[in-house]
Amino acid sequence: MTQLPQYKQTGQTITFAFPDHQLQLSVITSAIIRVFENRGENGASYAIEGDKEQPTDFTIKDAGDHYELRTADLLVKIDGDQHVDVYDAAGNPLAVDYRGQRQLLDKGVDKDHEALVEAEGHSVSGSTTGSDSGYYQVVKSLTADEHLYGLGDKTGYLDKRGFEYDNWNTDNPAPQMENFTKLYKSIPVMYGLKNGHPYGLFFDNPYKSHFDMGKESPNYYFYSAVAGNLDYYILGGKTLKAIVSNYTYLTGRVPLPQKWTLGYQQSRWGYSVSQKNVQAIADGLKKYDIPCDAIHLDIDYMRGYRVFTWNNDQYEGDPKKFVTNLKKRGIKIVTIIDPGVKKDPDYNVYNEGVKKGYFVKSPDGTLYINKVWPGDSAFPDFGRPDVQKWWGHNDKFLTDIGVGGVWNDMNEPASFEGAIPDDVVFSDHDKPSTHKKMHNVYGHNMAKATYDGLKEYQRRRPYVITRAAYAGTQKYSTVWTGDNRSIWPHIQMMIPQLCNLGMSGFSFAGTDIGGFGSDTNPELLTRWIEAALFSPLMRNHAAMGTRHQEPWTFGEPTLSIYRKYVKLRYRFIPYLYDLFEKGTKSGLPVMRPLVLNYDNDPRVRDLNDEFMVGENILVAPIVERSQTKRLVYLPAGEWIDFWNNRQYAGNQDIVVDAPLDKLPVFIKKDTILPWGNPVDHISDTPDTEMTFKVFGNQASYDHYQDDGTDFKYQDGEFNHYTISVKNGQVAVNLPHYGFKPAYEKITVELPDKKVSLTFNAVKNDYEA
């Protein structure tokens, strides 16, 4: 038995003096413990802001051959061989270090055949065999009944077991399939259900890292990184929801969005070539009666792809007038911005950036230049707070024109003349660093700069969309899954991608409806708008050079079905908005896998084609070509078919008819849902009436209302309603009345009757 090291306690941190290094365990809360080994890397976390440590009771004791650190929720054992084993409060093993030796995956290729195999285009080494050279690794045991989730929007299935992934933000235009190890985001948080017991691990290291989720061996999974400190957080809790809530407590929660951002949004690379094109889309939305809140402008609206410019020649010399006129019609403009700043001595953004030293540099101190859309371009050094402030100030150009939001793209950062070398000089806050460290947080820092700029100049809740992200970016930005394709595997992948993003902190997320690349078709587009009915970000977006996919492109019946679901979306927006408000406190996502709500049900632990919206709506989209029936699993409870009110018992599979115009949706019995008014966009004027639909015989519901735009709710300017139904009797109360006016009239629709109540301003209450 290896001798136990000495330790010392400082506050809630225990430091173990191993012979060659020190290892620290820090109690953050009773359910969060940090494991830290300083390997010479300095600098604050980008994911975690502020001091998250809470006063927490814990004990540390010598158990003979190991130490035991115990809180109310977790037990961590550490021995003389530096094994860190994690158990829940009842002693169930969660994340236990693997005691054996790793066995590199045998790919059956000898040295004599390597060149031959690779000559045909096959990879011989791959990430798994190469990962043994990791700077450090954390290897944990796998049990036969263990399921693994998280990692943001990696490709593939909900359960990540059996796959490997890299954290290195990457723009790869090839069709994304389950064998992709890396995409645009690096969110190094994973969740496990080990024999039904939940846990989480968050590895806070921005350097390139690797997860093998049991691909190499069914006996273990491992995390490795190329540099940085050993720095990870053990996440405990009695349920998977509690684990996710603890993770978002650490890294931050999605702030309450502007309400209009939950509306339908139309986009295509190419609209913004001219005002005439954009106007035609706006006119088409009106002509075909498609509700819409935003049109997105891709790179063409700029002058030669120079960021923070506008091609006035194509916008009659006055883009502000055009944007204002669209806004009067209820359509806001969202503009794309890339980080690459065109190298042009006659361009003020470039000149100011050079003069102030705001761009990244080559190791020899010269300005680093690579090519993106504008041609030769410089890259802002977003790790520096002064550069972030400068970038945010440039957003004023857009807010003065009246844009509603900013869409950050190409911010992995992508480059056309080869990858940016690792040794290019970036900044880590105010210290020199390299691209090797700052790459994965580049999009994160750009999003923060944009958020701060919009907040300052719009005085509203910023609407930022980003393609690249790191853990914690959810505090500043909406995300989408990037350049997907108009292929059936990508509508299938949408569900696990958005569900894992939600569990990874990114509640406000979406996919490009219809697919960005390739050519869509009527059936695929129809099934996609149905599947995206509850997607928090609801945007149809396509690439230049692909078949157009506006709702009216394919005529009937595609147009009518598309219209039906966009209109239905607006009915559900009050419910989605309520879920976002609740999420600011719980950190739980809007769109979630069934396993998050029913983690004790083995049937849902690898369910890829259903999802839930909050606690009470179950959605089972059609994601296969020519399918008009499907099997739907209903978990515990009783469920009501949204379309025909037929009731089903839970814990069973049912066969559901799903013709082209039907999305299978089920409401948990005894649920109340707010039901938005039929509108063609979300107005800045508060609703005067609200309807609540009752599914079942008795239920209660908490509803939230504010102005939907600014930050006054943080000062108490909001309303909190409680709606309850019992034995056919309806009660509506207003326990918090801080936003005026309250609804003048509330209608509660029961299965057999409607009850209307009006607001009594004297009593601040509702009465029939």
N, C-alpha and C positions, 0 to 999 in steps of 0.2 A: 504494500500500500504506500503510495506516494504521500510524503508528509504534507499536512495542510499548511498553507502559508499563514503568516501573521496578517491581521487586518486592523484597520482603524476606522472609526466611525466619525464622520463630520456631518452633523445635521442628519439628513435622510440619505446620505451617500456612504456606502461601505466600500473601502478600498482594500483590495487583497494584494499583498506584496508577493507575487510569484517571482521566482528567481530571475527571469529575464524581462519581466515587465509588470506593470500594475493593471489590474482589472477592477473596474468599478461597477457596482450595482447601486442605482439611485432609485429610490421610491418616489415616483411622481404623484401617483394616487394609489389607493388600495388595489386598483385594477391595472395600473400601468407602471412597469419597472423598466428602467433603461440599463442596458448592458453597454459598457464603454471601455475601450482600450485606446489610449492616445498613441498614435503612430506618427506623430510629428505634424499632423495636419491642423492648422489653425483656421479660424473663421466661423462665423455664426451660421446656424442652420438657415436655409432658405425656406424649408417647409414649415418650421415651427417658429412662430413669432411670440415674443413675450415669455414670461416665466410661468410655466404650466404646473409647477410643483405646488401641491396642496398639503397642509399639515395632515399627516397620516400616521396612525398607530401601526407599528410593526415590531417584530422581534427578530433577533439574530442569535443563533445558538450553535455550539459545536456538537455535532451528532456522532463524533468519533472518526468516521472516515469521510465526512463531508460537513459543510456548514449548511444551515437551513435559514433562509430569510422568509418570514411569513407575514402576510397581511391578511385582511379579512377576505380577500378574493384569490390570492395567489400564494403558492409555495414554490420557492426557487432553491434548488440544491446545487452547491458548487463544491467540487472535490479538488484534491491535490493535482489531478491531471487536467484541470481547467475545464472540465465538463460542466456545462450549465444546463440543468434539467428543470423543466417548468411543469408544475402540476396545478390543478385548481384547488379550491379550499377543501374539497372532499378527498383530495389525494389522487384524483384521476390524472393520468399522465397526459400532457398536452404537447409540448415541444421539448423532446428529450434528445440530447446529443447522441449521435450514432457512435457506437463503440468499435465497429469493425473498420476495415480499410475499404476505401472506394475501389470499385472495379470498373475501369474504363470500358466504355461500350465497344464491343468487338464488332467492327464493320466488315470483317472477312476479306480484307484487302491486304495482300502482302506488298512488300516494297517493289517487287518486280512489276506489279500491275497498277501501282498508283498512277503513274503517268498516263497509262492507257485509259484508265477509268476517267481521269480528269480531262483527258483530251476529248472525250465524248460529251463533256459538260457536266459531269457529276462531281459533287463535292465528296472528297474522301475524308478530310479531317472533321469538318463541321464544328459546331460550337461545343458539343459535349466533350469530345476527345481533347479539344484545345483548352477546355476550361480548367484542366488540372494545374495549369501554370498561374492560376489566380493569385493575386497578391495576398489574399487571405480567403478562407472559406469557413462557412458555418454549415455543418452537416447535421441534419436532424433525422431521427428514425421515422419511418412510415409503417403504419399498421395496414392490415388488409382492408379494414373498413375505415379509410381516411380519405376525405375529399378536400380539395384545395381550390380556393377562389381568389379573386382580386386582380392585382397587377394592371388595373386600368383597362384600356381598350385593346389589349392584345387580341390577336385573331384566334379563331377556333371556338371551342366550346366553353360552357359555363364552368365546368369542373376542369381545372388546368392540370390535373394529375396525368402523368405520362408524357408531358410536353416540356420543351425547354424554351427559354426566352432571354433576350438580351435587353438591357436598359441602355439604349443609345439612340436618341431621337433621330429618326431616319425618314427621309422623303423617298419612298420607293414607288415609282409609278406602275409597277407590274401589278397584275390582279392579286389582291391580298387573299391568301388562303391560310389554312390552319398550320402550314409548315413555316410561315413567316415568324422569325424569332424577334423581330423588332419593328416598331412603327413610330409614329410621331411623338409619342409621350413616354415618359419614364416615371411610373408610379410604383415604387418598390414596396408596396404593402400587400401582404398575402394573409388569407384567412384559412383556417383549417377546421374541419369537424373530424376529430379523432374518436372513433367509436361513439359518435354522437355528442362529444364534448367540444365546445367551440373555443377557439383561441385566435390570436392574430400576432403577426410579426411585421414591424415596420423598420426597414433598413434605410436610415437617413444618410445616404452617401450619394452625392451627385455624379461621382465618377462612373465610368462604364462598369456595369455589373451584369451578372448572369444568374438566372434561376434555372435549376434543373429540378423539375417537379416530379421526380420519380421516373424520368425517361431512362436514365443510366441504369437504375436498379429499382426494383419494387420495394426495396428495404429502406431507402432513404431519399430525402430531397436535400438540395444544398443551394446556398447562395455564395457567390464569390465576387470579388471586385478587383480592379486593376490597381487601385491606389486608395488613399484616404484612411480614416480611422475606422476601427471596428466600432460601430455605433448603431445599435438596434434597440427597439422598444418591444417589450412583451406586452401584449394586450389581452387582458382577461375580462371576464364577465359571464353571467349565467346563461346568456343567450347570444346568438350571433348578432342580433340587433344591438345588444349592449356592447359587443366588441366594436362594431362599426361606429357606434356613438362615441366610444372612447378614442378611436382613431381620429375622428373628426374634431373631438375636443382638442387633440394634440395639434392637428394641422390646419384647423379652421373649417368653418361651415359656410356653405353657399349663402351669400346675403340675399335678402328679399329683392327680387328683380322688379323692374317696372312691369306692370301688368300687361301692357301691350306686347311685350316680348314673348308672351305665351301664345300669341296669335300666329296665324299662317304667314309664311314668308316665301317670296318667290325670287329665284336667282338663276343666272346663267352667265358663264364667261362669254361675253360678247354683247350683252344688253347695253353696256355703258359706252359702246363705241360712239353713240350719239344720243342726244336728247330725244330725237325722233323714235329711236328704238325703245327707250325706257317708257316714253309716253304711250307707245303702242301696247306695251305690256300692261300698263296701268289701265288703259282703255279696254283691253281684253278682259281683265279681271272684272271690271264693271259690267261690260257687255254680257258676259257669261255668268254673272251673279256669283262670283267666287269671293267670299270674304278674305281680306288680306290686310295685314298691318305693316308690311315692309317689303321693299324691293332692294336687293343687294346689288351693288355695283362692283364688278371685278376690275382688274388692272387697267382697263381701257379708258376709264374716265380721266386718268391723269394725263399730264403733258409729257409724252415720251416716257411713261412709267416712272416719272420722278415723284416720289412720295411727297405729300402735302402740296400738291399742285392740282389744277383742274384744267382740262382742255376746253377753255372757254369758247374756242372756235366752233366746237360741236354742240355747245349749249347756249347758243345765241348770245354769248358774251355775259350771261348773267345766271350762273348755276343757282345762286341763292333764290332768285325769283322762281325758278323751276322747282326747287326743293320745297319752297314755301307753298306753292300751288298744289303740289302733291300732298303735302301735309294737311291742307284744308280738306282734301278728299279722304283723309284718314290713312294715307300711306306714307310711312317714313322711309328715308333713305339710309341704308347702312353701307359704308364705304370700306373697301379693302385697303390695308396698309401692309407693306412688306418692310423688313428691316434694311434691305440693301439700298443705299443712298448713291445715286448716280454720280460718278466721277465727272464733274463738269464745272469748270472755273467760273461759269456764268450762272451758277445755281446756288442760291443763298443758303439752303440747308447744308449742302456739301461744304461750302466755304466756311460757314460758321463752325461746323463740326471739325474741320481741319484746323482752323485757327485756335480753337479751344482744346484740341487734343482729345476729342470725344470718340474717335474711332479706334478699333483694335489695330495693333501693329505687328509687323513681322519681328522675329527675334533680333534683327539688326537695327531695329528702331524706326524703320521706314513704314509708311502707311501700307497696311495689308489690303490688297485689291483682289477680288475674284469677280466672276460674272454671274449676274442674275438677270431679271427681265430688262432693266435699263442698260445692260451691257456692263462695262467695268464699274464696279461698285465698292464702296466702303461699308463697313459694318459697325454700327454703334456699339460702344462698350457698355452694355446694359448693366453689368455688375456694379457700376459706380452710381451712387445716389444722385450726383449732379447730372449725369447723363440721362438718368431716368426723368429727372425734373425737366431737363431740356426737351426731351422727347415728348413728354406730356404737354409742355408749353406749345409745341408744334401742332398738337391736336386742336388748338384754338382756331387754326385755319379752317378746320372742318366744322367745328361747332359754330363758328360765325356764319358759315353757309347754312347751317341748320340741320346737319346730319343727325340721325337718331342714335347711331352706334358705330363702332369701329370693329372691323373684322381683321384680325392679325393672321397673316399667312406666311409661308416660306420661312418660318422663324425657328427651324430646328437648330441652327440655320442651314437652309438649303443653299447650294452653290452649283454653278454649271460647269466650272473648270476644275473638276476634282474636289474631293473633300478638303475642308479647311485643315491644315496640318495641326497636330496636337500641340506643337510648341508655339503657335501664334499667341501673342501676348494679349490676354484679357485681364480684367480686374475682378477680384473677389472682394466686394465692398470697396474699401479704400486701399487694398493691398494688391500688388502685382500677382497675377496668376497666369494660367494658360487655358487654351481651348480644351485641353484634356479634362480639366475640372469643370469649366463653365459651360460646356456644350449643352448638357442636359437641363440647365437652369436658364438658358438663354431666352427661350420663349416665356418662361415664368417671369423673368425680370421685365421683359417687354410688355407682358400683360399687366404687370403691376404699374409700370410707367403709364400705360394707356388708361388704366382705371383711375389713377390719381389725376391725370390730366382732364379726363372727362368729368370727374367729380368736381374739380375746381371750376371748370368753365361752363358746365351745363347746370350745375346745382341740382342735379337729379341723380338717381341711382344709375351708375354707369352700365351701359350695355356693351360689353367687350366679348368678342368671340376669338378663340385662339386655336390654332392647329397643334402647336407644340406646347407641352406642359410638363411640370414636375409635381410631385406631391405638394399640396397646399395651394396650387394655382387656382383651385376652386374658389378661393376668397376673392378673386379678381375677375374671373372670366368664365363665360360659357365655353363649352368645347363641342366640336363635332369630330367624327371618326376619320375625317380626311377623305382622300380621293378614292372612294369606293367605285365599283363598277355596276353597270346595269346587267347583272347576272343573278340568277336565283340563289347561288351560294351566299351572296352578299345580303340579300334580304333575310336569309336564314341566320347569318352571323350577326345581324343587327341586334337580335334579342340578347344573346349572351354578352355582346360587346357593351351595350348600354346598361345591362344589369351589373356587370363587373365594374364599369365606370361608376355607377351609383354607389356600390359598396366601397369603392375606392375614394369616395368623397365628392365625386363630380355628379351631383344630382341634376344639374342643368346641362343636358347633353342631347345630341341627336345625330342622325346620319343624313347624308344627301338623299332625299326621297327620289326614287326612280333611278338612282345611280348617277355618279358624276361622269365616269368614262364609259365607253362603249355605247351601244344604241339600245334604248329601252323599247318596250312593246306594250300594247294596251293592257294585257293581263298582268304583266309585272308591275306596271305603274299603278294599276288599280289595287292590287294586293299590297303594294308598298304604302299607299296613302292610308289604307285600312290599318296596316300594322303600325303605322306611325301616328295613329289617332291620339295616343297618349304620350308620344315622345315629347319630352319637355321642350326641346328645340325642334320646331316643325318647319323645315325648310326644304323646298324642292330646288335642287341645284344641279347643273350639268355643264359639261366642258364644251368649249368651242370645237366645232368639227363633229359633234355627235348629233344624232337626231333630236329635234326639239321635243321637249316633254312638258310643255305648259298644259294645264288641265284640258284645254280645248283642242289640242293637237290631233287627237285620234277620233274626234267626233263622239257619237253615241254608240254604246251606252257608257263609255269611259267617262265622258264629261259629267253626266248626271250622277254617277256613283261617286266620282271625285268630289263634286259639289256637296253631295249628301254628307260625306265624312268631314269635309272642312267646316261645314255649317254645324255638324255635331260637335266638332272640336270646341267651338265657341260656347256651346252649352256647358261643356265640362270645365271651362277656364276658371270659374269660381272655385271649383273643387281643387284644381291644380294649384291655384294661388293659395288656398288654405294649406295644402301639403307643403308648399314652399315655406310658408310662415311657420308651420310646425317644425320644419327641417332646420330653421335657424336656431332652434332650441335643442333638437334631438340629434341633428346631423344625419338623419335617415333619409334615403333617397325617395323621390317621387315614384319612379319606375324601378321595380325591384324583382329579383327572382323569388320564386315561391319559397325557396329554402330559407330566405331571410325572415319570412313570417312564420314558417313551419319547420324550424331546424330539427325538430324531433321526429319528422316524417321521412323515413328512408326513401320513399317513393319520389321525393322532389329534389333529391340531392344532385342529380345530374339531368335535370329537365331543361331542355334547350329551346323549346318552341312554345312556351307559355310564360307569362309574367304577370305581376300584380301592380296595381296603381294604388299606393298607400296600403291600407289594411283590407279594404273591402271590395275592390274591383279586380276580377280575374279576366285576363285577355288571352285568347288562344288564336292568333292569326293564322291564315293560310299562307304558307311560305314555300309551297311546292307547286310546280306547274300542273295545270289541269286538274287540281284537286278540288272537289266540291263537297266532300265529307271529311271529317277528321275525328280522331280520338282525343278527348279532353279529359284530363285528370282533375278532379275536384277534391281539394283537401278537406280536412275536418270541418264540420259545420253543415249548414244548409245553404243552398245556393239558388238564386233566381235568374232565369234567362232574361237578359235585358230586353230582348225583342218581344217575347210573348208571355213573360211572367210565369212560365212553367217552373216548378220547384223540383230540385234534385237534392238528394242526400249526399253528403261528402264522403271522402275516403273511397271513391270509386271512379272508374273510367266510364265515360259515356260517349256514344257516337252522336255527333252533331252535324246537321246539314249546314253547309256553307256554300251556297251558290255565289257567283261572282260578286254580288252586291252585299254580301253579309259577312261581317266580322263577328265571330263568336265572342260574346261578352257576358260575364256572369257577375251578379251583385250578391254579396253575402247577405243572407236574410237578416232582417232587423237592422238595416242601414238607412241612414238619411243622407241624401246628396243634394248640395246646392245645384240649381239648374239655371244657367245663365240665360239672359234674354237673347232672342235672335237678332244678331247685329252683323254689319258688314266690316266692322273693325272695332277695336277697343277704344272707347272714347275717353278723353281726359275728364269729361263731366261724370261725376259719380252716378251710379245707378240709383233710381228712386224706388225701385221695387225689386224683390227677389223671391224666387220660388224654390221650395225644397221638396224633393220627391222622396217618399217613404217606400222602402222595399221591405215588407213584412208588417208586423202588427204593433211592435213597440221598439223604440230606438231613441237614441239621443245623439246630438251632434254639436260640435263647437265650430262656429263660423267666424271668420276674421274679415274686417273691412277697413281700408284706409284710402288715401287718395290715389294709390297705385303708381306714384311717380317719384316722390322726393323722400327725404329722411325725417320728416316731421313725426312719423310714427315712433321714432326713437325717443321722442319727448312726450309720448302718451297720446298722440293724435291718431287714435284708431278705435274701432268698435269691436267688442267681443260679444257675440250672440250665442245663446244656448237654445237649441230647439229640441224639444222632447215630445214623444208620443207614447201614451200608455192607455190601453183599453179604449182606443178611439179618441182620447182627449189630447188636445194639442196645447202646448205651453211654449211661449217664446219670451226669453228674458234678455236683458241687456246689462250684464254685470259690469262691463266697462264701456263708458260712453265718452270717448275723447275726440271723435271725429264727427263733424256736423256737415251736412245733415245725415241722420240715420235713415234707413229705409222707411219711406212713408207707408209702404204696404208690404206685408209678407204673406205669401200663399203657400200653404202646406198641402201637397197632393198625397192623400192616402190611397190605398188600393180601391176604396169604394166611395170616396168623397173628397172634396176640396174644402179647406178651411182657410179663410182670409182674416188676417189681423191687421189692424192699423196702429200707427205709432201715436201714443199719448205723450205729447211734449211736456205736459205738466208732471206726469208721473215717471217720465223717461222709461216707459214700458209699453208692451203691446197688449191689445185686447181685441176680442172678437167683436 
